[in-house]
Amino acid sequence: MSFINLVIRSVDRFLKIVISLMIGVMLFVVVLQVFCRYVLHSALVWPEELSRFLMIWSGMLAAIYAFYEGSHVGVTFLIQRFRRSVRISIIVISQILISIFLFFLTLEGTTVLRQFLDLKSAALRIPMVLVYAAVPVSTFFMILVSLKLIQKALSEPPNVAS
């Protein structure tokens, strides 16, 4: 097993664990808020904010995972009609275009972070830069996934793609 495949498998496992934990904590916090509001008749101020932040991060991390797994919407029935060389070209060109878009999204997301360095959330008082960092962090990892998908397409044996 190559080093890059070992890293990808480790990141894959890490993402699954982190996303699962975030969703579990989010579920617990929402159930706690419902219990406090309707049973104890005293709502807490922080659960709504925490669950929103966890939803943002878990969604962005899940997007990385879905992108790698190919779980996003795609038009593969059309691509499958082409010869292997044309299919590989389409995959490589589309991944390059996706990488360029993600690069600019990472760049702009990082630029926007500077505006939120001093801003704190209302209830939890955590720096909002931690919340908004979900965009550049996830898009950066999506660039790495896109590069891996290019490498995978170019190294695919002829009998697999035909």
Buried (B, 14 or more C-beta within 10 A) or exposed (E): EEEEEEEBEEBBEEBEEBBEEBBEBBEEBBEEBEEBEEEEEEEBEBBBBBBEBBBBBBBBBBBBBEBBEEEEEEEEEEEEEEEEEEBBEBBBEBBEEBBEBBBEBBEEBBEBBEEBEEEEBEEBEEBBBBBBBBBBBBBBBBBBBBBBBBEEBEEBEEEEBE
